[in-house]
Amino acid sequence: MGRIRKQIRQFRLPIVSVVAEKRDPFLILISCILSLRTQDATTGAASARLFHVAATPKALALLDRRRIEKLIYPVGFTARKQG
């Protein structure tokens, strides 16, 4: 068990777990959607850009699709994740 604990310390928390610490269901949901088939570094950067502009459902709803696409780029499969 000591070896396992030592090895675990070198792993980072997934970005969605970091977002979950804020305890905001909206932010967690959006981060989960962005994280599908995307590396954590990409998810983290895209989430940060998006949440800087739209950290609430209402704020997100006010953005047009092109603005969202620019904010979350280079998250893959952009059209599928928004549609």
PDB file of N, CA, C and O in Angstrom:
ATOM      1  N   MET A   1       0.828  -1.200   0.000  1.00  0.00           N
ATOM      2  CA  MET A   1       0.000   0.000   0.000  1.00  0.00           C
ATOM      3  C   MET A   1       0.864   1.252   0.000  1.00  0.00           C
ATOM      4  O   MET A   1       0.501   2.258  -0.609  1.00  0.00           O
ATOM      5  N   GLY A   2       1.988   1.195   0.671  1.00  0.00           N
ATOM      6  CA  GLY A   2       2.874   2.355   0.690  1.00  0.00           C
ATOM      7  C   GLY A   2       3.349   2.719  -0.702  1.00  0.00           C
ATOM      8  O   GLY A   2       3.415   3.899  -1.049  1.00  0.00           O
ATOM      9  N   ARG A   3       3.683   1.715  -1.506  1.00  0.00           N
ATOM     10  CA  ARG A   3       4.125   1.969  -2.875  1.00  0.00           C
ATOM     11  C   ARG A   3       3.004   2.590  -3.709  1.00  0.00           C
ATOM     12  O   ARG A   3       3.230   3.505  -4.501  1.00  0.00           O
ATOM     13  N   ILE A   4       1.816   2.080  -3.514  1.00  0.00           N
ATOM     14  CA  ILE A   4       0.665   2.615  -4.254  1.00  0.00           C
ATOM     15  C   ILE A   4       0.431   4.075  -3.883  1.00  0.00           C
ATOM     16  O   ILE A   4       0.242   4.919  -4.759  1.00  0.00           O
ATOM     17  N   ARG A   5       0.442   4.370  -2.590  1.00  0.00           N
ATOM     18  CA  ARG A   5       0.238   5.766  -2.161  1.00  0.00           C
ATOM     19  C   ARG A   5       1.304   6.689  -2.756  1.00  0.00           C
ATOM     20  O   ARG A   5       1.004   7.800  -3.193  1.00  0.00           O
ATOM     21  N   LYS A   6       2.548   6.214  -2.766  1.00  0.00           N
ATOM     22  CA  LYS A   6       3.643   7.006  -3.319  1.00  0.00           C
ATOM     23  C   LYS A   6       3.425   7.273  -4.807  1.00  0.00           C
ATOM     24  O   LYS A   6       3.647   8.389  -5.277  1.00  0.00           O
ATOM     25  N   GLN A   7       2.997   6.264  -5.542  1.00  0.00           N
ATOM     26  CA  GLN A   7       2.762   6.423  -6.977  1.00  0.00           C
ATOM     27  C   GLN A   7       1.583   7.346  -7.254  1.00  0.00           C
ATOM     28  O   GLN A   7       1.630   8.156  -8.179  1.00  0.00           O
ATOM     29  N   ILE A   8       0.540   7.229  -6.465  1.00  0.00           N
ATOM     30  CA  ILE A   8      -0.664   8.037  -6.672  1.00  0.00           C
ATOM     31  C   ILE A   8      -0.367   9.525  -6.523  1.00  0.00           C
ATOM     32  O   ILE A   8      -0.973  10.348  -7.208  1.00  0.00           O
ATOM     33  N   ARG A   9       0.551   9.871  -5.643  1.00  0.00           N
ATOM     34  CA  ARG A   9       0.872  11.285  -5.406  1.00  0.00           C
ATOM     35  C   ARG A   9       1.369  11.994  -6.659  1.00  0.00           C
ATOM     36  O   ARG A   9       1.220  13.210  -6.779  1.00  0.00           O
ATOM     37  N   GLN A  10       1.955  11.256  -7.589  1.00  0.00           N
ATOM     38  CA  GLN A  10       2.478  11.907  -8.788  1.00  0.00           C
ATOM     39  C   GLN A  10       1.415  12.195  -9.845  1.00  0.00           C
ATOM     40  O   GLN A  10       1.687  12.909 -10.810  1.00  0.00           O
ATOM     41  N   PHE A  11       0.227  11.657  -9.680  1.00  0.00           N
ATOM     42  CA  PHE A  11      -0.843  11.897 -10.640  1.00  0.00           C
ATOM     43  C   PHE A  11      -1.591  13.168 -10.290  1.00  0.00           C
ATOM     44  O   PHE A  11      -1.796  13.483  -9.117  1.00  0.00           O
ATOM     45  N   ARG A  12      -1.994  13.893 -11.318  1.00  0.00           N
ATOM     46  CA  ARG A  12      -2.804  15.092 -11.119  1.00  0.00           C
ATOM     47  C   ARG A  12      -4.276  14.710 -11.126  1.00  0.00           C
ATOM     48  O   ARG A  12      -4.672  13.707 -11.720  1.00  0.00           O
ATOM     49  N   LEU A  13      -5.069  15.520 -10.460  1.00  0.00           N
ATOM     50  CA  LEU A  13      -6.510  15.323 -10.516  1.00  0.00           C
ATOM     51  C   LEU A  13      -6.997  15.656 -11.917  1.00  0.00           C
ATOM     52  O   LEU A  13      -6.483  16.585 -12.541  1.00  0.00           O
ATOM     53  N   PRO A  14      -7.972  14.920 -12.423  1.00  0.00           N
ATOM     54  CA  PRO A  14      -8.562  15.302 -13.716  1.00  0.00           C
ATOM     55  C   PRO A  14      -9.153  16.707 -13.601  1.00  0.00           C
ATOM     56  O   PRO A  14      -9.617  17.104 -12.532  1.00  0.00           O
ATOM     57  N   ILE A  15      -9.134  17.448 -14.690  1.00  0.00           N
ATOM     58  CA  ILE A  15      -9.603  18.830 -14.669  1.00  0.00           C
ATOM     59  C   ILE A  15     -11.045  18.935 -14.180  1.00  0.00           C
ATOM     60  O   ILE A  15     -11.403  19.906 -13.514  1.00  0.00           O
ATOM     61  N   VAL A  16     -11.862  17.963 -14.499  1.00  0.00           N
ATOM     62  CA  VAL A  16     -13.260  18.002 -14.050  1.00  0.00           C
ATOM     63  C   VAL A  16     -13.327  17.916 -12.529  1.00  0.00           C
ATOM     64  O   VAL A  16     -14.207  18.521 -11.919  1.00  0.00           O
ATOM     65  N   SER A  17     -12.416  17.178 -11.910  1.00  0.00           N
ATOM     66  CA  SER A  17     -12.372  17.109 -10.448  1.00  0.00           C
ATOM     67  C   SER A  17     -11.974  18.456  -9.859  1.00  0.00           C
ATOM     68  O   SER A  17     -12.480  18.853  -8.809  1.00  0.00           O
ATOM     69  N   VAL A  18     -11.076  19.151 -10.528  1.00  0.00           N
ATOM     70  CA  VAL A  18     -10.667  20.482 -10.070  1.00  0.00           C
ATOM     71  C   VAL A  18     -11.856  21.438 -10.156  1.00  0.00           C
ATOM     72  O   VAL A  18     -12.105  22.202  -9.225  1.00  0.00           O
ATOM     73  N   VAL A  19     -12.584  21.397 -11.263  1.00  0.00           N
ATOM     74  CA  VAL A  19     -13.775  22.239 -11.419  1.00  0.00           C
ATOM     75  C   VAL A  19     -14.836  21.858 -10.384  1.00  0.00           C
ATOM     76  O   VAL A  19     -15.541  22.724  -9.866  1.00  0.00           O
ATOM     77  N   ALA A  20     -14.945  20.572 -10.087  1.00  0.00           N
ATOM     78  CA  ALA A  20     -15.955  20.101  -9.137  1.00  0.00           C
ATOM     79  C   ALA A  20     -15.741  20.664  -7.741  1.00  0.00           C
ATOM     80  O   ALA A  20     -16.683  20.739  -6.952  1.00  0.00           O
ATOM     81  N   GLU A  21     -14.525  21.056  -7.431  1.00  0.00           N
ATOM     82  CA  GLU A  21     -14.248  21.651  -6.116  1.00  0.00           C
ATOM     83  C   GLU A  21     -15.022  22.950  -5.912  1.00  0.00           C
ATOM     84  O   GLU A  21     -15.250  23.367  -4.776  1.00  0.00           O
ATOM     85  N   LYS A  22     -15.425  23.588  -7.004  1.00  0.00           N
ATOM     86  CA  LYS A  22     -16.211  24.818  -6.908  1.00  0.00           C
ATOM     87  C   LYS A  22     -17.663  24.534  -6.543  1.00  0.00           C
ATOM     88  O   LYS A  22     -18.402  25.435  -6.144  1.00  0.00           O
ATOM     89  N   ARG A  23     -18.060  23.281  -6.682  1.00  0.00           N
ATOM     90  CA  ARG A  23     -19.405  22.813  -6.320  1.00  0.00           C
ATOM     91  C   ARG A  23     -20.532  23.533  -7.068  1.00  0.00           C
ATOM     92  O   ARG A  23     -21.610  23.759  -6.518  1.00  0.00           O
ATOM     93  N   ASP A  24     -20.271  23.881  -8.303  1.00  0.00           N
ATOM     94  CA  ASP A  24     -21.290  24.510  -9.138  1.00  0.00           C
ATOM     95  C   ASP A  24     -21.702  23.496 -10.204  1.00  0.00           C
ATOM     96  O   ASP A  24     -20.926  23.211 -11.115  1.00  0.00           O
ATOM     97  N   PRO A  25     -22.912  22.951 -10.101  1.00  0.00           N
ATOM     98  CA  PRO A  25     -23.349  21.920 -11.054  1.00  0.00           C
ATOM     99  C   PRO A  25     -23.239  22.344 -12.513  1.00  0.00           C
ATOM    100  O   PRO A  25     -22.901  21.521 -13.363  1.00  0.00           O
ATOM    101  N   PHE A  26     -23.515  23.601 -12.823  1.00  0.00           N
ATOM    102  CA  PHE A  26     -23.419  24.086 -14.196  1.00  0.00           C
ATOM    103  C   PHE A  26     -21.986  23.980 -14.699  1.00  0.00           C
ATOM    104  O   PHE A  26     -21.751  23.459 -15.789  1.00  0.00           O
ATOM    105  N   LEU A  27     -21.027  24.468 -13.919  1.00  0.00           N
ATOM    106  CA  LEU A  27     -19.624  24.427 -14.332  1.00  0.00           C
ATOM    107  C   LEU A  27     -19.135  22.990 -14.476  1.00  0.00           C
ATOM    108  O   LEU A  27     -18.375  22.679 -15.394  1.00  0.00           O
ATOM    109  N   ILE A  28     -19.565  22.123 -13.580  1.00  0.00           N
ATOM    110  CA  ILE A  28     -19.173  20.714 -13.637  1.00  0.00           C
ATOM    111  C   ILE A  28     -19.719  20.064 -14.909  1.00  0.00           C
ATOM    112  O   ILE A  28     -18.994  19.359 -15.612  1.00  0.00           O
ATOM    113  N   LEU A  29     -20.989  20.303 -15.199  1.00  0.00           N
ATOM    114  CA  LEU A  29     -21.612  19.718 -16.388  1.00  0.00           C
ATOM    115  C   LEU A  29     -20.906  20.179 -17.662  1.00  0.00           C
ATOM    116  O   LEU A  29     -20.572  19.360 -18.518  1.00  0.00           O
ATOM    117  N   ILE A  30     -20.682  21.462 -17.788  1.00  0.00           N
ATOM    118  CA  ILE A  30     -20.045  21.982 -18.998  1.00  0.00           C
ATOM    119  C   ILE A  30     -18.620  21.447 -19.128  1.00  0.00           C
ATOM    120  O   ILE A  30     -18.195  21.093 -20.227  1.00  0.00           O
ATOM    121  N   SER A  31     -17.886  21.384 -18.034  1.00  0.00           N
ATOM    122  CA  SER A  31     -16.525  20.825 -18.077  1.00  0.00           C
ATOM    123  C   SER A  31     -16.540  19.363 -18.486  1.00  0.00           C
ATOM    124  O   SER A  31     -15.677  18.919 -19.245  1.00  0.00           O
ATOM    125  N   CYS A  32     -17.517  18.611 -17.988  1.00  0.00           N
ATOM    126  CA  CYS A  32     -17.637  17.195 -18.377  1.00  0.00           C
ATOM    127  C   CYS A  32     -17.895  17.073 -19.874  1.00  0.00           C
ATOM    128  O   CYS A  32     -17.289  16.239 -20.546  1.00  0.00           O
ATOM    129  N   ILE A  33     -18.780  17.889 -20.388  1.00  0.00           N
ATOM    130  CA  ILE A  33     -19.091  17.840 -21.817  1.00  0.00           C
ATOM    131  C   ILE A  33     -17.848  18.192 -22.641  1.00  0.00           C
ATOM    132  O   ILE A  33     -17.549  17.531 -23.635  1.00  0.00           O
ATOM    133  N   LEU A  34     -17.136  19.224 -22.227  1.00  0.00           N
ATOM    134  CA  LEU A  34     -15.926  19.621 -22.954  1.00  0.00           C
ATOM    135  C   LEU A  34     -14.827  18.562 -22.853  1.00  0.00           C
ATOM    136  O   LEU A  34     -14.003  18.426 -23.758  1.00  0.00           O
ATOM    137  N   SER A  35     -14.819  17.828 -21.767  1.00  0.00           N
ATOM    138  CA  SER A  35     -13.735  16.871 -21.545  1.00  0.00           C
ATOM    139  C   SER A  35     -13.875  15.582 -22.344  1.00  0.00           C
ATOM    140  O   SER A  35     -12.919  14.813 -22.448  1.00  0.00           O
ATOM    141  N   LEU A  36     -15.048  15.338 -22.905  1.00  0.00           N
ATOM    142  CA  LEU A  36     -15.238  14.106 -23.659  1.00  0.00           C
ATOM    143  C   LEU A  36     -14.240  14.035 -24.799  1.00  0.00           C
ATOM    144  O   LEU A  36     -14.234  14.889 -25.685  1.00  0.00           O
ATOM    145  N   ARG A  37     -13.408  13.026 -24.773  1.00  0.00           N
ATOM    146  CA  ARG A  37     -12.407  12.778 -25.811  1.00  0.00           C
ATOM    147  C   ARG A  37     -11.447  13.949 -26.004  1.00  0.00           C
ATOM    148  O   ARG A  37     -10.960  14.182 -27.110  1.00  0.00           O
ATOM    149  N   THR A  38     -11.178  14.681 -24.930  1.00  0.00           N
ATOM    150  CA  THR A  38     -10.263  15.815 -24.969  1.00  0.00           C
ATOM    151  C   THR A  38      -9.286  15.695 -23.805  1.00  0.00           C
ATOM    152  O   THR A  38      -9.675  15.297 -22.707  1.00  0.00           O
ATOM    153  N   GLN A  39      -8.040  16.032 -24.034  1.00  0.00           N
ATOM    154  CA  GLN A  39      -7.049  15.979 -22.961  1.00  0.00           C
ATOM    155  C   GLN A  39      -7.321  17.061 -21.929  1.00  0.00           C
ATOM    156  O   GLN A  39      -7.891  18.107 -22.236  1.00  0.00           O
ATOM    157  N   ASP A  40      -6.898  16.786 -20.689  1.00  0.00           N
ATOM    158  CA  ASP A  40      -7.159  17.719 -19.592  1.00  0.00           C
ATOM    159  C   ASP A  40      -6.624  19.124 -19.841  1.00  0.00           C
ATOM    160  O   ASP A  40      -7.287  20.104 -19.501  1.00  0.00           O
ATOM    161  N   ALA A  41      -5.448  19.237 -20.424  1.00  0.00           N
ATOM    162  CA  ALA A  41      -4.887  20.571 -20.673  1.00  0.00           C
ATOM    163  C   ALA A  41      -5.789  21.378 -21.604  1.00  0.00           C
ATOM    164  O   ALA A  41      -6.000  22.573 -21.396  1.00  0.00           O
ATOM    165  N   THR A  42      -6.311  20.723 -22.619  1.00  0.00           N
ATOM    166  CA  THR A  42      -7.212  21.384 -23.563  1.00  0.00           C
ATOM    167  C   THR A  42      -8.530  21.731 -22.880  1.00  0.00           C
ATOM    168  O   THR A  42      -9.049  22.836 -23.038  1.00  0.00           O
ATOM    169  N   THR A  43      -9.066  20.781 -22.123  1.00  0.00           N
ATOM    170  CA  THR A  43     -10.318  21.015 -21.402  1.00  0.00           C
ATOM    171  C   THR A  43     -10.178  22.164 -20.416  1.00  0.00           C
ATOM    172  O   THR A  43     -11.049  23.030 -20.331  1.00  0.00           O
ATOM    173  N   GLY A  44      -9.093  22.168 -19.681  1.00  0.00           N
ATOM    174  CA  GLY A  44      -8.877  23.215 -18.678  1.00  0.00           C
ATOM    175  C   GLY A  44      -8.802  24.595 -19.294  1.00  0.00           C
ATOM    176  O   GLY A  44      -9.419  25.535 -18.794  1.00  0.00           O
ATOM    177  N   ALA A  45      -8.051  24.725 -20.376  1.00  0.00           N
ATOM    178  CA  ALA A  45      -7.915  26.025 -21.037  1.00  0.00           C
ATOM    179  C   ALA A  45      -9.242  26.484 -21.629  1.00  0.00           C
ATOM    180  O   ALA A  45      -9.621  27.647 -21.492  1.00  0.00           O
ATOM    181  N   ALA A  46      -9.946  25.566 -22.288  1.00  0.00           N
ATOM    182  CA  ALA A  46     -11.235  25.917 -22.904  1.00  0.00           C
ATOM    183  C   ALA A  46     -12.266  26.282 -21.834  1.00  0.00           C
ATOM    184  O   ALA A  46     -13.008  27.253 -21.983  1.00  0.00           O
ATOM    185  N   SER A  47     -12.304  25.508 -20.770  1.00  0.00           N
ATOM    186  CA  SER A  47     -13.240  25.797 -19.676  1.00  0.00           C
ATOM    187  C   SER A  47     -12.951  27.168 -19.076  1.00  0.00           C
ATOM    188  O   SER A  47     -13.870  27.949 -18.831  1.00  0.00           O
ATOM    189  N   ALA A  48     -11.683  27.456 -18.841  1.00  0.00           N
ATOM    190  CA  ALA A  48     -11.317  28.742 -18.246  1.00  0.00           C
ATOM    191  C   ALA A  48     -11.758  29.902 -19.133  1.00  0.00           C
ATOM    192  O   ALA A  48     -12.318  30.884 -18.645  1.00  0.00           O
ATOM    193  N   ARG A  49     -11.502  29.788 -20.443  1.00  0.00           N
ATOM    194  CA  ARG A  49     -11.916  30.865 -21.355  1.00  0.00           C
ATOM    195  C   ARG A  49     -13.436  31.028 -21.357  1.00  0.00           C
ATOM    196  O   ARG A  49     -13.951  32.143 -21.282  1.00  0.00           O
ATOM    197  N   LEU A  50     -14.137  29.912 -21.443  1.00  0.00           N
ATOM    198  CA  LEU A  50     -15.600  29.962 -21.499  1.00  0.00           C
ATOM    199  C   LEU A  50     -16.177  30.516 -20.201  1.00  0.00           C
ATOM    200  O   LEU A  50     -17.042  31.391 -20.235  1.00  0.00           O
ATOM    201  N   PHE A  51     -15.709  30.015 -19.054  1.00  0.00           N
ATOM    202  CA  PHE A  51     -16.265  30.446 -17.771  1.00  0.00           C
ATOM    203  C   PHE A  51     -15.899  31.892 -17.434  1.00  0.00           C
ATOM    204  O   PHE A  51     -16.586  32.537 -16.641  1.00  0.00           O
ATOM    205  N   HIS A  52     -14.825  32.400 -18.030  1.00  0.00           N
ATOM    206  CA  HIS A  52     -14.478  33.801 -17.832  1.00  0.00           C
ATOM    207  C   HIS A  52     -15.546  34.703 -18.452  1.00  0.00           C
ATOM    208  O   HIS A  52     -15.844  35.781 -17.937  1.00  0.00           O
ATOM    209  N   VAL A  53     -16.108  34.246 -19.555  1.00  0.00           N
ATOM    210  CA  VAL A  53     -17.125  35.018 -20.275  1.00  0.00           C
ATOM    211  C   VAL A  53     -18.538  34.629 -19.845  1.00  0.00           C
ATOM    212  O   VAL A  53     -19.422  35.482 -19.764  1.00  0.00           O
ATOM    213  N   ALA A  54     -18.749  33.348 -19.571  1.00  0.00           N
ATOM    214  CA  ALA A  54     -20.099  32.849 -19.275  1.00  0.00           C
ATOM    215  C   ALA A  54     -20.034  31.797 -18.175  1.00  0.00           C
ATOM    216  O   ALA A  54     -19.856  30.611 -18.451  1.00  0.00           O
ATOM    217  N   ALA A  55     -20.178  32.234 -16.937  1.00  0.00           N
ATOM    218  CA  ALA A  55     -20.096  31.315 -15.799  1.00  0.00           C
ATOM    219  C   ALA A  55     -21.467  30.892 -15.271  1.00  0.00           C
ATOM    220  O   ALA A  55     -21.573  30.233 -14.237  1.00  0.00           O
ATOM    221  N   THR A  56     -22.517  31.285 -16.003  1.00  0.00           N
ATOM    222  CA  THR A  56     -23.880  30.899 -15.605  1.00  0.00           C
ATOM    223  C   THR A  56     -24.632  30.427 -16.845  1.00  0.00           C
ATOM    224  O   THR A  56     -24.263  30.773 -17.967  1.00  0.00           O
ATOM    225  N   PRO A  57     -25.678  29.641 -16.644  1.00  0.00           N
ATOM    226  CA  PRO A  57     -26.475  29.216 -17.802  1.00  0.00           C
ATOM    227  C   PRO A  57     -27.025  30.409 -18.595  1.00  0.00           C
ATOM    228  O   PRO A  57     -27.041  30.379 -19.826  1.00  0.00           O
ATOM    229  N   LYS A  58     -27.471  31.449 -17.901  1.00  0.00           N
ATOM    230  CA  LYS A  58     -28.030  32.616 -18.581  1.00  0.00           C
ATOM    231  C   LYS A  58     -26.967  33.301 -19.442  1.00  0.00           C
ATOM    232  O   LYS A  58     -27.232  33.666 -20.587  1.00  0.00           O
ATOM    233  N   ALA A  59     -25.778  33.472 -18.892  1.00  0.00           N
ATOM    234  CA  ALA A  59     -24.698  34.116 -19.645  1.00  0.00           C
ATOM    235  C   ALA A  59     -24.315  33.288 -20.868  1.00  0.00           C
ATOM    236  O   ALA A  59     -24.043  33.840 -21.934  1.00  0.00           O
ATOM    237  N   LEU A  60     -24.294  31.965 -20.715  1.00  0.00           N
ATOM    238  CA  LEU A  60     -23.978  31.092 -21.841  1.00  0.00           C
ATOM    239  C   LEU A  60     -25.057  31.187 -22.913  1.00  0.00           C
ATOM    240  O   LEU A  60     -24.755  31.215 -24.106  1.00  0.00           O
ATOM    241  N   ALA A  61     -26.304  31.235 -22.489  1.00  0.00           N
ATOM    242  CA  ALA A  61     -27.419  31.316 -23.439  1.00  0.00           C
ATOM    243  C   ALA A  61     -27.386  32.607 -24.254  1.00  0.00           C
ATOM    244  O   ALA A  61     -27.909  32.645 -25.368  1.00  0.00           O
ATOM    245  N   LEU A  62     -26.789  33.644 -23.723  1.00  0.00           N
ATOM    246  CA  LEU A  62     -26.713  34.926 -24.432  1.00  0.00           C
ATOM    247  C   LEU A  62     -25.621  34.956 -25.498  1.00  0.00           C
ATOM    248  O   LEU A  62     -25.603  35.853 -26.342  1.00  0.00           O
ATOM    249  N   LEU A  63     -24.715  33.986 -25.466  1.00  0.00           N
ATOM    250  CA  LEU A  63     -23.641  33.932 -26.462  1.00  0.00           C
ATOM    251  C   LEU A  63     -24.120  33.253 -27.735  1.00  0.00           C
ATOM    252  O   LEU A  63     -24.900  32.302 -27.686  1.00  0.00           O
ATOM    253  N   ASP A  64     -23.653  33.741 -28.867  1.00  0.00           N
ATOM    254  CA  ASP A  64     -24.000  33.041 -30.103  1.00  0.00           C
ATOM    255  C   ASP A  64     -23.026  31.875 -30.307  1.00  0.00           C
ATOM    256  O   ASP A  64     -21.968  31.799 -29.684  1.00  0.00           O
ATOM    257  N   ARG A  65     -23.419  30.993 -31.185  1.00  0.00           N
ATOM    258  CA  ARG A  65     -22.666  29.760 -31.426  1.00  0.00           C
ATOM    259  C   ARG A  65     -21.220  30.025 -31.832  1.00  0.00           C
ATOM    260  O   ARG A  65     -20.313  29.342 -31.355  1.00  0.00           O
ATOM    261  N   ARG A  66     -20.993  30.986 -32.688  1.00  0.00           N
ATOM    262  CA  ARG A  66     -19.629  31.276 -33.160  1.00  0.00           C
ATOM    263  C   ARG A  66     -18.736  31.734 -32.012  1.00  0.00           C
ATOM    264  O   ARG A  66     -17.564  31.362 -31.953  1.00  0.00           O
ATOM    265  N   ARG A  67     -19.277  32.534 -31.104  1.00  0.00           N
ATOM    266  CA  ARG A  67     -18.497  33.007 -29.940  1.00  0.00           C
ATOM    267  C   ARG A  67     -18.119  31.820 -29.061  1.00  0.00           C
ATOM    268  O   ARG A  67     -16.979  31.720 -28.608  1.00  0.00           O
ATOM    269  N   ILE A  68     -19.063  30.928 -28.819  1.00  0.00           N
ATOM    270  CA  ILE A  68     -18.781  29.736 -28.014  1.00  0.00           C
ATOM    271  C   ILE A  68     -17.713  28.891 -28.679  1.00  0.00           C
ATOM    272  O   ILE A  68     -16.783  28.425 -28.021  1.00  0.00           O
ATOM    273  N   GLU A  69     -17.843  28.691 -29.984  1.00  0.00           N
ATOM    274  CA  GLU A  69     -16.853  27.899 -30.719  1.00  0.00           C
ATOM    275  C   GLU A  69     -15.459  28.486 -30.568  1.00  0.00           C
ATOM    276  O   GLU A  69     -14.493  27.745 -30.383  1.00  0.00           O
ATOM    277  N   LYS A  70     -15.344  29.802 -30.643  1.00  0.00           N
ATOM    278  CA  LYS A  70     -14.042  30.450 -30.491  1.00  0.00           C
ATOM    279  C   LYS A  70     -13.508  30.288 -29.067  1.00  0.00           C
ATOM    280  O   LYS A  70     -12.311  30.077 -28.870  1.00  0.00           O
ATOM    281  N   LEU A  71     -14.389  30.386 -28.089  1.00  0.00           N
ATOM    282  CA  LEU A  71     -13.962  30.269 -26.696  1.00  0.00           C
ATOM    283  C   LEU A  71     -13.477  28.864 -26.347  1.00  0.00           C
ATOM    284  O   LEU A  71     -12.520  28.704 -25.589  1.00  0.00           O
ATOM    285  N   ILE A  72     -14.134  27.853 -26.896  1.00  0.00           N
ATOM    286  CA  ILE A  72     -13.757  26.488 -26.506  1.00  0.00           C
ATOM    287  C   ILE A  72     -12.760  25.840 -27.458  1.00  0.00           C
ATOM    288  O   ILE A  72     -12.302  24.726 -27.203  1.00  0.00           O
ATOM    289  N   TYR A  73     -12.415  26.522 -28.557  1.00  0.00           N
ATOM    290  CA  TYR A  73     -11.425  25.971 -29.477  1.00  0.00           C
ATOM    291  C   TYR A  73     -10.108  25.796 -28.724  1.00  0.00           C
ATOM    292  O   TYR A  73      -9.727  26.695 -27.974  1.00  0.00           O
ATOM    293  N   PRO A  74      -9.413  24.708 -28.884  1.00  0.00           N
ATOM    294  CA  PRO A  74      -9.427  23.641 -29.859  1.00  0.00           C
ATOM    295  C   PRO A  74     -10.113  22.354 -29.391  1.00  0.00           C
ATOM    296  O   PRO A  74      -9.737  21.265 -29.823  1.00  0.00           O
ATOM    297  N   VAL A  75     -11.091  22.465 -28.532  1.00  0.00           N
ATOM    298  CA  VAL A  75     -11.821  21.263 -28.139  1.00  0.00           C
ATOM    299  C   VAL A  75     -12.367  20.613 -29.398  1.00  0.00           C
ATOM    300  O   VAL A  75     -12.991  21.276 -30.226  1.00  0.00           O
ATOM    301  N   GLY A  76     -12.132  19.318 -29.541  1.00  0.00           N
ATOM    302  CA  GLY A  76     -12.573  18.603 -30.732  1.00  0.00           C
ATOM    303  C   GLY A  76     -14.077  18.403 -30.761  1.00  0.00           C
ATOM    304  O   GLY A  76     -14.753  18.525 -29.740  1.00  0.00           O
ATOM    305  N   PHE A  77     -14.581  18.100 -31.920  1.00  0.00           N
ATOM    306  CA  PHE A  77     -15.996  17.795 -32.116  1.00  0.00           C
ATOM    307  C   PHE A  77     -16.889  18.927 -31.627  1.00  0.00           C
ATOM    308  O   PHE A  77     -17.919  18.681 -31.000  1.00  0.00           O
ATOM    309  N   THR A  78     -16.507  20.143 -31.906  1.00  0.00           N
ATOM    310  CA  THR A  78     -17.219  21.318 -31.379  1.00  0.00           C
ATOM    311  C   THR A  78     -18.705  21.299 -31.690  1.00  0.00           C
ATOM    312  O   THR A  78     -19.520  21.545 -30.801  1.00  0.00           O
ATOM    313  N   ALA A  79     -19.076  21.015 -32.924  1.00  0.00           N
ATOM    314  CA  ALA A  79     -20.488  21.052 -33.301  1.00  0.00           C
ATOM    315  C   ALA A  79     -21.298  20.026 -32.527  1.00  0.00           C
ATOM    316  O   ALA A  79     -22.415  20.321 -32.102  1.00  0.00           O
ATOM    317  N   ARG A  80     -20.771  18.851 -32.338  1.00  0.00           N
ATOM    318  CA  ARG A  80     -21.488  17.810 -31.600  1.00  0.00           C
ATOM    319  C   ARG A  80     -21.655  18.158 -30.145  1.00  0.00           C
ATOM    320  O   ARG A  80     -22.690  17.851 -29.554  1.00  0.00           O
ATOM    321  N   LYS A  81     -20.661  18.791 -29.551  1.00  0.00           N
ATOM    322  CA  LYS A  81     -20.712  19.090 -28.125  1.00  0.00           C
ATOM    323  C   LYS A  81     -21.652  20.243 -27.814  1.00  0.00           C
ATOM    324  O   LYS A  81     -22.116  20.355 -26.679  1.00  0.00           O
ATOM    325  N   GLN A  82     -21.945  21.094 -28.769  1.00  0.00           N
ATOM    326  CA  GLN A  82     -22.861  22.197 -28.542  1.00  0.00           C
ATOM    327  C   GLN A  82     -24.283  21.838 -28.951  1.00  0.00           C
ATOM    328  O   GLN A  82     -25.250  22.359 -28.395  1.00  0.00           O
ATOM    329  N   GLY A  83     -24.400  20.963 -29.908  1.00  0.00           N
ATOM    330  CA  GLY A  83     -25.703  20.674 -30.499  1.00  0.00           C
ATOM    331  C   GLY A  83     -26.534  19.860 -29.612  1.00  0.00           C
ATOM    332  O   GLY A  83     -27.667  19.527 -29.961  1.00  0.00           O
TER     333      GLY A  83
END
